[in-house]
Amino acid sequence: MDRKEFLYTSTVLFGGLVLRPISSFVPSQSIRIGMITDLHYADRPTTGKSNRYYQESLDKLVECVRVMNREKVDFLIQVGDFKDQDEEPSEKNTLIYLETMVREFNRFLGPTYHVLGNHDHDSISKEQFLKRVTNTGFEQAKNFYSFDKNGFHIIVLDANYTSAGIPYDHGNFDWKDCYIPQDQMDWLEKDLNATDKPSIVFVHQRLDEKEGNKNYCVSNSGEVRALLEKSRKVLLVVQGHDHKGDLHQINGITYYTMKAAIEGSGMENNSFGILEIDQDSRMNILGFYKTDSMTLSG
């Protein structure tokens, strides 16, 4: 593999401790999941002190899809903020940006899935986004959903609601006010109760609230974590939104925040990875470009 594509540094985190997941549910197979987040594509220039290179995100996605096709991952998922908008919001242009990204994403030769991010509601509605994307196996894309793959249960959540439970719509939101409403919480509890498989959760905003990251977290993240912990089935939560990335463990569940693909100019500042989990529940990240390769649990 070309050295310029990724920096591989296998690292056991959390003070050198070998982590054991809370879940006692053992996978029947291994799985490899391609992941990218926070592309923020728009045909707009970088201005001021911003490090967001909106126009370059299309090429970064093309490279991600190329690598994932070569690696033959089991599915490819983008973890939110797939597109952005013009400095002067335009619904028409925003839909063009979304459709452009969808065409490239769908060049992956396997199942594809989407997580909704806050910027996916810039200039458009939740419904407009969902009508233009495909979640494999679903007749119509949903904003929260679940499916099984290779003996794992995959859950996708949508925290793009205000604390009053109002859906984000046409930019009418505060990115620091995100919430998972009660109907989705009820669905999550039932979904976890119904599965007998080790589970992986994908959500755009962070669930691992701790000192210094509150603005990036779901306002009822504690309630969501309590459901995940109660099930004793969740191995890992994969998040975006906080562009610098992070890794954290709470009560036996690992919370992995991916680095954003948009930050920085040039392909060397691309960022995506492959989550690998084996039949012993060992979890690793194979990182490409700015995404570090690491061991999540041993």
Backbone as CSV, one residue per row, in Angstrom:
resi,resn,N_x,N_y,N_z,CA_x,CA_y,CA_z,C_x,C_y,C_z
1,MET,0.837,-1.195,0.000,0.000,0.000,0.000,0.873,1.246,0.000
2,ASP,0.477,2.239,-0.753,1.251,3.463,-0.900,1.382,4.180,0.438
3,ARG,2.614,4.474,0.848,2.853,5.097,2.154,2.209,6.465,2.265
4,LYS,2.061,7.171,1.144,1.470,8.511,1.226,-0.015,8.465,1.545
5,GLU,-0.645,7.286,1.374,-2.070,7.189,1.623,-2.403,7.198,3.104
6,PHE,-1.549,6.576,3.924,-1.915,6.536,5.327,-0.683,6.423,6.194
7,LEU,-0.885,6.880,7.430,0.132,6.749,8.455,-0.361,5.690,9.413
8,TYR,0.335,4.578,9.484,-0.106,3.485,10.340,0.727,3.468,11.606
9,THR,0.088,3.725,12.737,0.784,3.681,14.020,-0.126,2.967,14.998
10,SER,0.054,1.682,15.138,-0.811,0.896,15.995,-0.571,1.297,17.445
11,THR,-1.657,1.758,18.098,-1.521,2.305,19.434,-2.631,1.778,20.329
12,VAL,-2.279,1.243,21.483,-3.279,0.899,22.486,-3.427,2.111,23.395
13,LEU,-4.640,2.669,23.460,-4.857,3.921,24.164,-5.242,3.699,25.616
14,PHE,-5.576,4.818,26.278,-6.001,4.829,27.661,-4.904,4.283,28.575
15,GLY,-3.728,4.925,28.516,-2.659,4.598,29.434,-2.082,3.219,29.240
16,GLY,-2.186,2.670,28.043,-1.609,1.371,27.759,-2.485,0.209,28.193
17,LEU,-3.671,0.488,28.717,-4.560,-0.582,29.139,-5.194,-1.258,27.930
18,VAL,-5.351,-2.560,28.014,-6.097,-3.278,26.984,-7.567,-3.239,27.372
19,LEU,-8.374,-2.614,26.553,-9.780,-2.407,26.882,-10.620,-3.623,26.524
20,ARG,-11.597,-3.890,27.355,-12.582,-4.922,27.059,-13.942,-4.272,26.957
21,PRO,-14.667,-4.512,25.879,-15.964,-3.853,25.717,-16.986,-4.369,26.709
22,ILE,-18.013,-3.545,26.962,-19.072,-3.911,27.892,-19.886,-5.084,27.358
23,SER,-20.001,-5.193,26.028,-20.855,-6.207,25.423,-20.294,-7.607,25.638
24,SER,-21.172,-8.512,26.045,-20.796,-9.923,26.149,-21.293,-10.701,24.946
25,PHE,-21.884,-10.001,23.978,-22.372,-10.626,22.757,-21.210,-10.767,21.782
26,VAL,-20.952,-11.974,21.334,-19.765,-12.260,20.530,-20.127,-12.255,19.048
27,PRO,-19.352,-11.540,18.212,-19.637,-11.542,16.770,-19.492,-12.929,16.168
28,SER,-20.319,-13.242,15.193,-20.210,-14.520,14.486,-19.237,-14.426,13.320
29,GLN,-18.921,-13.176,12.885,-17.994,-12.940,11.783,-17.177,-11.688,12.102
30,SER,-16.202,-11.414,11.258,-15.488,-10.141,11.333,-16.158,-9.143,10.386
31,ILE,-15.803,-7.865,10.545,-16.394,-6.838,9.695,-15.370,-5.745,9.442
32,ARG,-15.460,-5.123,8.258,-14.617,-3.983,7.894,-15.527,-2.904,7.329
33,ILE,-15.557,-1.751,7.984,-16.475,-0.675,7.644,-15.686,0.552,7.205
34,GLY,-15.947,1.049,6.002,-15.331,2.280,5.524,-16.083,3.478,6.063
35,MET,-15.332,4.500,6.554,-15.969,5.636,7.223,-15.294,6.949,6.825
36,ILE,-16.106,7.973,6.606,-15.608,9.330,6.367,-16.635,10.291,6.948
37,THR,-16.169,11.472,7.387,-17.106,12.433,7.967,-16.698,13.864,7.674
38,ASP,-17.664,14.756,7.785,-17.461,16.210,7.728,-16.717,16.645,6.469
39,LEU,-17.302,16.308,5.328,-16.755,16.751,4.048,-17.171,18.183,3.710
40,HIS,-18.378,18.581,4.097,-18.841,19.977,3.940,-18.687,20.502,2.504
41,TYR,-18.972,19.685,1.510,-18.738,20.133,0.143,-19.658,21.277,-0.263
42,ALA,-19.075,22.304,-0.889,-19.809,23.392,-1.538,-18.847,24.063,-2.512
43,ASP,-19.387,24.651,-3.538,-18.549,25.371,-4.508,-18.384,26.815,-4.036
44,ARG,-17.666,26.958,-2.921,-17.427,28.267,-2.335,-15.965,28.364,-1.898
45,PRO,-15.389,29.534,-1.922,-13.975,29.680,-1.573,-13.757,29.625,-0.065
46,THR,-12.527,29.338,0.305,-12.111,29.470,1.693,-11.817,30.934,1.961
47,THR,-12.348,31.462,3.047,-12.180,32.885,3.324,-11.646,33.103,4.728
48,GLY,-10.997,34.250,4.925,-10.523,34.634,6.249,-9.568,33.622,6.844
49,LYS,-9.755,33.300,8.115,-8.871,32.381,8.822,-9.375,30.942,8.785
50,SER,-10.404,30.705,8.006,-10.974,29.364,7.940,-9.979,28.367,7.363
51,ASN,-10.016,27.147,7.886,-9.202,26.057,7.347,-10.080,25.056,6.596
52,ARG,-11.263,25.511,6.211,-12.206,24.644,5.516,-12.118,24.886,4.009
53,TYR,-11.705,23.852,3.291,-11.520,23.945,1.843,-12.676,23.201,1.173
54,TYR,-13.798,23.905,1.099,-15.058,23.313,0.657,-14.951,22.677,-0.728
55,GLN,-14.321,23.371,-1.651,-14.284,22.902,-3.036,-13.441,21.643,-3.209
56,GLU,-12.515,21.394,-2.290,-11.630,20.233,-2.407,-12.268,18.942,-1.887
57,SER,-13.391,19.071,-1.209,-13.983,17.885,-0.583,-14.494,16.865,-1.591
58,LEU,-14.863,17.309,-2.779,-15.303,16.358,-3.792,-14.165,15.414,-4.171
59,ASP,-12.979,15.955,-4.404,-11.827,15.112,-4.731,-11.437,14.212,-3.559
60,LYS,-11.605,14.715,-2.344,-11.312,13.890,-1.173,-12.267,12.708,-1.082
61,LEU,-13.538,12.938,-1.412,-14.498,11.839,-1.439,-14.167,10.844,-2.539
62,VAL,-13.798,11.336,-3.710,-13.416,10.450,-4.820,-12.284,9.522,-4.376
63,GLU,-11.302,10.061,-3.684,-10.172,9.247,-3.210,-10.623,8.229,-2.174
64,CYS,-11.500,8.647,-1.277,-12.023,7.705,-0.285,-12.726,6.533,-0.957
65,VAL,-13.599,6.824,-1.900,-14.337,5.760,-2.583,-13.367,4.842,-3.336
66,ARG,-12.343,5.420,-3.976,-11.347,4.611,-4.686,-10.682,3.617,-3.743
67,VAL,-10.255,4.105,-2.589,-9.570,3.245,-1.619,-10.521,2.184,-1.063
68,MET,-11.753,2.574,-0.758,-12.694,1.608,-0.189,-13.071,0.533,-1.197
69,ASN,-13.150,0.878,-2.469,-13.379,-0.150,-3.487,-12.204,-1.111,-3.571
70,ARG,-11.006,-0.580,-3.485,-9.817,-1.437,-3.507,-9.763,-2.346,-2.283
71,GLU,-10.124,-1.790,-1.132,-10.064,-2.543,0.122,-11.247,-3.496,0.294
72,LYS,-12.274,-3.325,-0.536,-13.454,-4.199,-0.507,-14.079,-4.260,0.887
73,VAL,-14.302,-3.085,1.478,-14.943,-3.045,2.793,-16.376,-3.526,2.685
74,ASP,-16.947,-3.920,3.808,-18.294,-4.503,3.808,-19.379,-3.471,3.547
75,PHE,-19.155,-2.237,3.967,-20.020,-1.133,3.562,-19.291,0.176,3.819
76,LEU,-19.820,1.243,3.221,-19.248,2.584,3.361,-20.299,3.500,3.958
77,ILE,-19.920,4.258,4.986,-20.846,5.163,5.643,-20.209,6.530,5.792
78,GLN,-20.995,7.592,5.530,-20.522,8.939,5.825,-21.274,9.426,7.065
79,VAL,-20.523,10.061,7.991,-21.017,10.296,9.342,-21.503,11.744,9.532
80,GLY,-21.983,12.359,8.449,-22.654,13.650,8.569,-21.873,14.841,8.072
81,ASP,-22.592,15.957,7.863,-22.056,17.157,7.225,-21.430,16.798,5.882
82,PHE,-22.225,16.102,5.096,-21.822,15.626,3.773,-21.615,16.797,2.826
83,LYS,-22.449,17.811,2.985,-22.378,18.996,2.129,-22.517,20.254,2.988
84,ASP,-22.335,21.413,2.343,-22.463,22.694,3.026,-23.326,23.593,2.137
85,GLN,-23.140,24.911,2.219,-23.933,25.847,1.427,-23.076,27.053,1.063
86,ASP,-23.606,27.902,0.198,-22.914,29.134,-0.179,-22.918,30.125,0.989
87,GLU,-22.038,31.114,0.893,-22.041,32.162,1.913,-23.394,32.852,1.980
88,GLU,-24.015,33.060,0.821,-25.401,33.513,0.748,-26.249,32.279,0.442
89,PRO,-26.967,31.763,1.428,-27.667,30.487,1.251,-28.575,30.443,0.030
90,SER,-28.496,29.325,-0.692,-29.322,29.090,-1.869,-29.789,27.641,-1.846
91,GLU,-31.081,27.443,-1.741,-31.606,26.080,-1.737,-31.221,25.349,-3.020
92,LYS,-31.358,26.014,-4.159,-31.038,25.389,-5.444,-29.596,24.913,-5.495
93,ASN,-28.657,25.764,-5.128,-27.249,25.386,-5.186,-26.913,24.303,-4.166
94,THR,-27.506,24.393,-2.989,-27.241,23.393,-1.955,-27.671,22.011,-2.426
95,LEU,-28.818,21.927,-3.092,-29.263,20.633,-3.616,-28.312,20.120,-4.696
96,ILE,-27.754,21.016,-5.488,-26.755,20.610,-6.493,-25.529,20.032,-5.808
97,TYR,-25.070,20.670,-4.720,-23.902,20.173,-3.999,-24.172,18.783,-3.432
98,LEU,-25.362,18.600,-2.874,-25.718,17.290,-2.334,-25.757,16.239,-3.432
99,GLU,-26.413,16.543,-4.531,-26.531,15.570,-5.623,-25.173,15.230,-6.221
100,THR,-24.272,16.215,-6.280,-22.911,15.969,-6.780,-22.185,14.976,-5.883
101,MET,-22.292,15.160,-4.584,-21.623,14.252,-3.642,-22.244,12.860,-3.675
102,VAL,-23.555,12.796,-3.793,-24.233,11.499,-3.834,-23.762,10.685,-5.035
103,ARG,-23.611,11.325,-6.189,-23.144,10.603,-7.383,-21.780,9.956,-7.137
104,GLU,-20.879,10.686,-6.511,-19.542,10.128,-6.259,-19.585,9.062,-5.178
105,PHE,-20.357,9.296,-4.132,-20.467,8.325,-3.041,-21.004,6.993,-3.555
106,ASN,-21.950,7.064,-4.481,-22.582,5.863,-5.010,-21.696,5.094,-5.989
107,ARG,-20.505,5.599,-6.254,-19.538,4.837,-7.051,-18.868,3.737,-6.221
108,PHE,-19.128,3.734,-4.916,-18.650,2.614,-4.113,-19.393,1.352,-4.521
109,LEU,-18.659,0.270,-4.722,-19.238,-0.971,-5.252,-19.727,-1.874,-4.128
110,GLY,-20.595,-1.338,-3.308,-21.132,-2.088,-2.178,-22.190,-1.261,-1.485
111,PRO,-22.678,-1.732,-0.338,-23.712,-0.998,0.391,-23.207,0.366,0.886
112,THR,-24.080,1.364,0.865,-23.743,2.713,1.322,-24.815,3.205,2.287
113,TYR,-24.352,4.018,3.270,-25.267,4.523,4.297,-24.900,5.953,4.655
114,HIS,-25.902,6.681,5.174,-25.742,8.093,5.514,-26.176,8.365,6.943
115,VAL,-25.403,9.227,7.611,-25.777,9.812,8.900,-26.021,11.296,8.643
116,LEU,-27.073,11.838,9.202,-27.380,13.251,9.021,-26.575,14.112,9.993
117,GLY,-25.961,15.177,9.456,-25.263,16.156,10.277,-25.986,17.483,10.263
118,ASN,-25.595,18.399,11.137,-26.286,19.685,11.213,-26.212,20.455,9.893
119,HIS,-25.042,20.451,9.219,-24.919,21.198,7.973,-25.666,20.535,6.811
120,ASP,-26.116,19.312,7.009,-26.956,18.690,5.989,-28.349,19.302,5.981
121,HIS,-28.626,20.171,6.961,-29.893,20.895,7.030,-29.732,22.365,6.673
122,ASP,-28.550,22.769,6.218,-28.360,24.128,5.718,-29.093,24.285,4.393
123,SER,-29.964,25.255,4.293,-30.690,25.620,3.062,-31.746,24.612,2.638
124,ILE,-31.782,23.440,3.266,-32.753,22.414,2.870,-33.339,21.751,4.120
125,SER,-34.334,20.917,3.898,-34.983,20.198,4.996,-34.427,18.780,5.115
126,LYS,-34.770,18.148,6.206,-34.423,16.742,6.415,-34.988,15.894,5.269
127,GLU,-36.233,16.178,4.904,-36.893,15.394,3.850,-36.206,15.573,2.494
128,GLN,-35.778,16.784,2.186,-35.087,17.018,0.911,-33.766,16.248,0.849
129,PHE,-33.053,16.192,1.942,-31.813,15.417,1.982,-32.114,13.933,1.772
130,LEU,-33.059,13.410,2.524,-33.325,11.974,2.503,-33.859,11.494,1.155
131,LYS,-34.546,12.356,0.411,-35.057,11.972,-0.903,-33.944,11.794,-1.931
132,ARG,-32.768,12.323,-1.635,-31.678,12.310,-2.610,-30.565,11.325,-2.275
133,VAL,-30.676,10.631,-1.164,-29.653,9.661,-0.783,-30.269,8.271,-0.710
134,THR,-29.394,7.267,-0.704,-29.835,5.878,-0.601,-29.137,5.210,0.571
135,ASN,-29.932,4.603,1.439,-29.404,3.703,2.456,-29.739,2.288,2.000
136,THR,-28.729,1.519,1.680,-28.922,0.213,1.061,-29.874,-0.660,1.885
137,GLY,-30.834,-1.260,1.180,-31.785,-2.145,1.832,-33.063,-1.468,2.272
138,PHE,-33.115,-0.139,2.138,-34.304,0.618,2.516,-34.921,1.234,1.261
139,GLU,-36.221,1.064,1.101,-36.899,1.623,-0.069,-36.762,3.139,-0.096
140,GLN,-36.873,3.757,1.070,-36.693,5.203,1.220,-35.732,5.442,2.386
141,ALA,-34.750,6.302,2.173,-33.781,6.599,3.229,-34.480,7.190,4.447
142,LYS,-34.052,6.755,5.622,-34.596,7.259,6.881,-33.505,8.017,7.629
143,ASN,-33.928,8.879,8.557,-32.942,9.645,9.319,-32.386,8.868,10.499
144,PHE,-33.151,7.933,11.056,-32.603,6.987,12.040,-33.115,5.599,11.684
145,TYR,-32.245,4.607,11.824,-32.557,3.277,11.316,-31.522,2.284,11.826
146,SER,-31.733,1.009,11.557,-30.768,-0.019,11.943,-30.793,-1.143,10.919
147,PHE,-29.739,-1.922,10.895,-29.638,-3.076,10.007,-28.560,-4.006,10.552
148,ASP,-28.549,-5.228,10.063,-27.552,-6.214,10.470,-26.575,-6.481,9.341
149,LYS,-25.312,-6.674,9.711,-24.278,-6.976,8.713,-23.189,-7.814,9.377
150,ASN,-22.891,-8.966,8.779,-21.796,-9.834,9.236,-21.871,-10.155,10.731
151,GLY,-23.076,-10.362,11.231,-23.227,-10.724,12.631,-23.196,-9.550,13.587
152,PHE,-23.189,-8.323,13.069,-23.234,-7.114,13.888,-24.555,-6.388,13.648
153,HIS,-24.998,-5.655,14.663,-26.177,-4.800,14.554,-25.694,-3.356,14.449
154,ILE,-26.090,-2.678,13.385,-25.650,-1.305,13.111,-26.824,-0.361,13.364
155,ILE,-26.594,0.670,14.168,-27.627,1.640,14.512,-27.173,3.031,14.070
156,VAL,-28.038,3.763,13.391,-27.762,5.145,12.984,-28.780,6.051,13.672
157,LEU,-28.286,7.069,14.371,-29.147,8.011,15.093,-29.114,9.384,14.441
158,ASP,-30.134,10.192,14.731,-30.241,11.554,14.210,-30.491,12.506,15.380
159,ALA,-29.486,13.321,15.707,-29.599,14.281,16.813,-29.854,15.698,16.318
160,ASN,-30.320,15.843,15.092,-30.517,17.163,14.498,-31.917,17.701,14.781
161,TYR,-32.133,17.923,16.071,-33.362,18.507,16.596,-32.970,19.512,17.678
162,THR,-33.782,20.517,17.868,-33.559,21.428,18.985,-33.971,20.732,20.281
163,SER,-33.589,21.312,21.412,-33.946,20.724,22.704,-35.452,20.697,22.924
164,ALA,-36.196,21.454,22.104,-37.660,21.402,22.146,-38.216,20.315,21.229
165,GLY,-37.336,19.569,20.562,-37.765,18.487,19.687,-38.129,18.923,18.286
166,ILE,-37.766,20.146,17.910,-38.093,20.672,16.582,-36.996,20.269,15.590
167,PRO,-37.335,19.648,14.454,-36.311,19.226,13.489,-35.571,20.423,12.896
168,TYR,-34.269,20.273,12.711,-33.508,21.275,11.969,-34.116,21.411,10.567
169,ASP,-34.114,22.649,10.049,-34.761,22.872,8.749,-34.253,24.181,8.146
170,HIS,-33.674,24.104,6.951,-33.239,25.289,6.203,-32.361,26.232,7.042
171,GLY,-31.467,25.649,7.808,-30.526,26.445,8.600,-31.112,27.050,9.854
172,ASN,-32.347,26.720,10.162,-33.013,27.293,11.332,-32.677,26.456,12.571
173,PHE,-31.441,26.599,13.031,-30.990,25.843,14.192,-29.727,26.484,14.747
174,ASP,-29.402,26.133,15.977,-28.141,26.479,16.612,-27.350,25.179,16.723
175,TRP,-26.168,25.130,16.104,-25.419,23.869,16.063,-25.070,23.352,17.457
176,LYS,-25.115,24.210,18.458,-24.800,23.783,19.825,-26.027,23.243,20.560
177,ASP,-27.194,23.330,19.916,-28.432,22.826,20.508,-28.897,21.622,19.699
178,CYS,-28.470,20.445,20.104,-28.843,19.209,19.402,-29.401,18.212,20.408
179,TYR,-30.291,17.364,19.930,-31.129,16.597,20.862,-31.697,15.379,20.141
180,ILE,-31.828,14.273,20.855,-32.511,13.095,20.322,-33.886,13.017,20.979
181,PRO,-34.958,13.235,20.210,-36.302,13.327,20.788,-36.818,11.993,21.312
182,GLN,-37.911,12.075,22.088,-38.397,10.906,22.821,-38.814,9.767,21.898
183,ASP,-39.443,10.070,20.757,-39.862,8.973,19.884,-38.673,8.173,19.384
184,GLN,-37.559,8.856,19.116,-36.358,8.158,18.690,-35.717,7.387,19.853
185,MET,-35.776,7.950,21.047,-35.276,7.248,22.232,-36.069,5.961,22.466
186,ASP,-37.393,6.034,22.324,-38.239,4.847,22.491,-37.886,3.800,21.443
187,TRP,-37.694,4.263,20.203,-37.298,3.339,19.121,-35.962,2.688,19.440
188,LEU,-34.989,3.480,19.919,-33.657,2.955,20.224,-33.723,1.867,21.287
189,GLU,-34.495,2.103,22.333,-34.613,1.107,23.405,-35.204,-0.198,22.872
190,LYS,-36.260,-0.093,22.072,-36.878,-1.292,21.503,-35.934,-2.002,20.546
191,ASP,-35.212,-1.224,19.749,-34.291,-1.800,18.775,-33.183,-2.582,19.468
192,LEU,-32.620,-2.016,20.521,-31.569,-2.707,21.267,-32.104,-3.947,21.972
193,ASN,-33.305,-3.858,22.500,-33.901,-5.026,23.173,-34.129,-6.168,22.203
194,ALA,-34.394,-5.837,20.937,-34.777,-6.854,19.955,-33.585,-7.583,19.343
195,THR,-32.381,-7.009,19.427,-31.244,-7.638,18.764,-30.492,-8.575,19.705
196,ASP,-29.898,-9.601,19.128,-29.029,-10.498,19.895,-27.590,-10.420,19.382
197,LYS,-27.270,-9.283,18.752,-25.948,-9.122,18.135,-25.176,-7.974,18.782
198,PRO,-23.852,-8.062,18.803,-23.056,-6.912,19.252,-23.335,-5.728,18.344
199,SER,-23.412,-4.535,18.935,-23.938,-3.382,18.210,-22.923,-2.255,18.094
200,ILE,-23.012,-1.522,16.979,-22.200,-0.339,16.703,-23.162,0.800,16.402
201,VAL,-22.946,1.959,17.022,-23.815,3.111,16.848,-23.073,4.197,16.079
202,PHE,-23.744,4.789,15.098,-23.219,5.936,14.357,-24.129,7.130,14.612
203,VAL,-23.529,8.288,14.933,-24.279,9.519,15.162,-23.337,10.676,14.854
204,HIS,-23.856,11.781,14.333,-22.973,12.877,13.948,-22.411,13.617,15.161
205,GLN,-23.271,14.095,16.035,-22.816,14.832,17.209,-22.360,13.862,18.305
206,ARG,-21.567,14.382,19.216,-20.958,13.525,20.228,-21.943,13.122,21.325
207,LEU,-21.755,11.902,21.826,-22.520,11.406,22.969,-21.679,11.334,24.238
208,ASP,-20.355,11.480,24.108,-19.443,11.283,25.251,-19.119,12.618,25.923
209,GLU,-20.129,13.227,26.508,-19.940,14.542,27.117,-18.911,14.489,28.240
210,LYS,-17.953,15.399,28.200,-16.922,15.525,29.229,-16.473,16.982,29.248
211,GLU,-15.625,17.318,30.181,-15.183,18.702,30.309,-14.525,19.175,29.015
212,GLY,-15.009,20.301,28.500,-14.389,20.909,27.328,-15.040,20.597,26.004
213,ASN,-15.993,19.632,25.954,-16.578,19.292,24.650,-18.095,19.458,24.613
214,LYS,-18.669,20.123,25.602,-20.123,20.177,25.743,-20.809,20.749,24.507
215,ASN,-20.209,21.761,23.864,-20.841,22.381,22.698,-21.037,21.397,21.550
216,TYR,-20.238,20.337,21.518,-20.304,19.366,20.426,-21.209,18.175,20.756
217,CYS,-21.810,18.187,21.941,-22.527,17.006,22.416,-24.039,17.154,22.347
218,VAL,-24.695,16.034,22.197,-26.145,15.950,22.260,-26.584,16.344,23.670
219,SER,-27.598,17.216,23.767,-27.961,17.753,25.081,-28.469,16.678,26.038
220,ASN,-29.091,15.622,25.520,-29.524,14.516,26.378,-28.634,13.288,26.198
221,SER,-27.338,13.554,26.001,-26.393,12.456,25.760,-26.342,11.480,26.933
222,GLY,-26.499,11.967,28.161,-26.482,11.073,29.314,-27.596,10.047,29.260
223,GLU,-28.782,10.482,28.835,-29.913,9.560,28.704,-29.653,8.542,27.601
224,VAL,-29.057,8.994,26.508,-28.762,8.068,25.408,-27.726,7.036,25.863
225,ARG,-26.669,7.511,26.514,-25.647,6.577,27.007,-26.246,5.550,27.963
226,ALA,-27.174,5.984,28.807,-27.791,5.061,29.759,-28.504,3.916,29.038
227,LEU,-29.188,4.229,27.917,-29.835,3.171,27.134,-28.805,2.222,26.534
228,LEU,-27.725,2.794,26.003,-26.687,1.959,25.391,-26.050,1.043,26.427
229,GLU,-25.764,1.597,27.593,-25.123,0.814,28.654,-26.057,-0.265,29.192
230,LYS,-27.316,0.084,29.350,-28.298,-0.869,29.876,-28.409,-2.106,28.992
231,SER,-28.290,-1.913,27.698,-28.433,-3.041,26.765,-27.295,-4.034,26.882
232,ARG,-26.126,-3.561,27.261,-24.897,-4.365,27.336,-24.575,-5.025,25.996
233,LYS,-24.959,-4.369,24.918,-24.734,-4.902,23.578,-23.861,-4.004,22.716
234,VAL,-23.619,-2.767,23.165,-22.935,-1.787,22.322,-21.431,-1.835,22.545
235,LEU,-20.692,-2.115,21.476,-19.232,-2.124,21.503,-18.654,-0.729,21.338
236,LEU,-19.252,0.060,20.436,-18.592,1.262,19.945,-19.620,2.268,19.457
237,VAL,-19.334,3.555,19.695,-20.077,4.656,19.095,-19.110,5.446,18.216
238,VAL,-19.464,5.641,16.943,-18.643,6.419,16.005,-19.346,7.751,15.765
239,GLN,-18.578,8.866,15.909,-19.123,10.215,15.867,-18.295,11.084,14.929
240,GLY,-18.850,12.234,14.535,-18.124,13.247,13.778,-18.251,14.581,14.487
241,HIS,-18.481,15.660,13.708,-18.872,16.969,14.235,-17.726,17.760,14.867
242,ASP,-16.974,17.145,15.763,-15.844,17.782,16.428,-14.611,17.492,15.578
243,HIS,-14.224,18.434,14.721,-13.330,18.159,13.599,-11.950,17.645,13.978
244,LYS,-11.504,17.909,15.176,-10.149,17.492,15.560,-10.075,16.010,15.905
245,GLY,-11.233,15.380,16.134,-11.254,13.969,16.492,-10.972,13.745,17.972
246,ASP,-11.300,12.508,18.449,-11.092,12.203,19.865,-11.354,10.710,20.084
247,LEU,-11.013,10.266,21.277,-11.270,8.881,21.676,-11.499,8.868,23.172
248,HIS,-12.530,8.163,23.601,-12.970,8.244,24.985,-13.692,6.946,25.304
249,GLN,-13.632,6.520,26.572,-14.424,5.372,26.983,-15.225,5.724,28.227
250,ILE,-16.493,5.339,28.210,-17.371,5.555,29.365,-18.092,4.241,29.656
251,ASN,-17.889,3.720,30.849,-18.622,2.527,31.319,-18.603,1.384,30.304
252,GLY,-17.433,1.129,29.759,-17.254,-0.035,28.897,-17.582,0.170,27.435
253,ILE,-18.039,1.357,27.048,-18.320,1.649,25.642,-17.287,2.634,25.128
254,THR,-16.698,2.352,23.979,-15.722,3.230,23.356,-16.438,4.239,22.452
255,TYR,-16.024,5.505,22.559,-16.578,6.591,21.742,-15.449,7.140,20.877
256,TYR,-15.543,6.889,19.587,-14.504,7.286,18.634,-15.029,8.428,17.776
257,THR,-14.408,9.609,17.907,-14.778,10.765,17.100,-13.805,10.889,15.940
258,MET,-14.315,10.820,14.719,-13.476,10.873,13.533,-13.001,12.291,13.239
259,LYS,-11.825,12.413,12.653,-11.332,13.699,12.183,-12.075,14.093,10.901
260,ALA,-12.248,15.399,10.719,-12.975,15.913,9.561,-12.131,15.870,8.299
261,ALA,-12.777,15.534,7.179,-12.074,15.507,5.897,-11.858,16.908,5.331
262,ILE,-12.672,17.871,5.720,-12.617,19.196,5.095,-11.427,20.034,5.551
263,GLU,-10.889,19.754,6.726,-9.896,20.649,7.320,-8.539,20.519,6.614
264,GLY,-8.092,21.598,5.974,-6.782,21.612,5.335,-6.845,21.389,3.845
265,SER,-5.925,22.031,3.138,-5.884,21.942,1.681,-4.975,20.813,1.228
266,GLY,-5.326,20.198,0.100,-4.490,19.157,-0.484,-4.890,17.772,-0.018
267,MET,-4.579,16.771,-0.857,-4.956,15.405,-0.532,-4.293,14.917,0.748
268,GLU,-3.143,15.485,1.098,-2.481,15.066,2.341,-3.324,15.422,3.566
269,ASN,-4.286,16.304,3.404,-5.176,16.659,4.498,-6.533,15.962,4.403
270,ASN,-6.620,14.961,3.568,-7.813,14.126,3.547,-7.850,13.306,4.841
271,SER,-8.989,12.703,5.128,-9.105,11.924,6.362,-10.260,10.939,6.247
272,PHE,-9.957,9.657,6.337,-10.980,8.618,6.376,-10.346,7.349,6.910
273,GLY,-11.150,6.360,7.230,-10.588,5.153,7.840,-11.465,3.946,7.652
274,ILE,-10.923,2.808,8.069,-11.642,1.529,8.063,-11.691,1.008,9.494
275,LEU,-12.894,0.761,9.976,-13.079,0.113,11.267,-13.052,-1.391,11.047
276,GLU,-12.162,-2.066,11.751,-12.026,-3.520,11.642,-12.353,-4.143,12.998
277,ILE,-13.296,-5.076,13.024,-13.640,-5.790,14.255,-13.614,-7.278,13.947
278,ASP,-12.889,-8.037,14.778,-12.787,-9.478,14.519,-13.753,-10.253,15.405
279,GLN,-13.697,-11.579,15.326,-14.656,-12.417,16.035,-14.407,-12.470,17.541
280,ASP,-13.305,-11.887,17.998,-13.036,-11.748,19.429,-13.347,-10.339,19.929
281,SER,-14.071,-9.578,19.104,-14.461,-8.195,19.418,-13.276,-7.248,19.520
282,ARG,-12.134,-7.626,18.948,-10.992,-6.700,18.897,-11.274,-5.659,17.823
283,MET,-11.086,-4.386,18.181,-11.434,-3.287,17.284,-10.197,-2.475,16.943
284,ASN,-10.018,-2.229,15.647,-8.897,-1.428,15.164,-9.381,-0.423,14.132
285,ILE,-8.670,0.692,14.046,-8.868,1.664,12.977,-7.665,1.607,12.048
286,LEU,-7.915,1.367,10.768,-6.889,1.503,9.734,-7.085,2.884,9.127
287,GLY,-6.153,3.794,9.418,-6.339,5.181,9.041,-5.639,5.554,7.750
288,PHE,-6.214,6.514,7.037,-5.657,7.016,5.794,-5.486,8.529,5.901
289,TYR,-4.337,9.006,5.420,-4.007,10.432,5.463,-3.998,10.913,6.908
290,LYS,-4.859,11.841,7.313,-4.770,12.414,8.658,-5.408,11.517,9.739
291,THR,-6.134,10.505,9.348,-6.704,9.586,10.327,-5.633,8.620,10.795
292,ASP,-5.393,8.602,12.084,-4.381,7.719,12.650,-4.910,6.284,12.748
293,SER,-4.047,5.326,12.470,-4.375,3.935,12.730,-4.152,3.659,14.211
294,MET,-5.062,2.903,14.800,-4.950,2.655,16.233,-5.773,1.437,16.640
295,THR,-5.440,0.913,17.795,-6.205,-0.155,18.418,-7.215,0.464,19.365
296,LEU,-8.472,0.118,19.202,-9.523,0.632,20.080,-9.771,-0.308,21.257
297,SER,-9.637,-1.605,21.029,-9.759,-2.587,22.122,-9.001,-3.823,21.724
298,GLY,-8.485,-4.523,22.721,-7.673,-5.705,22.444,-8.262,-6.960,23.051
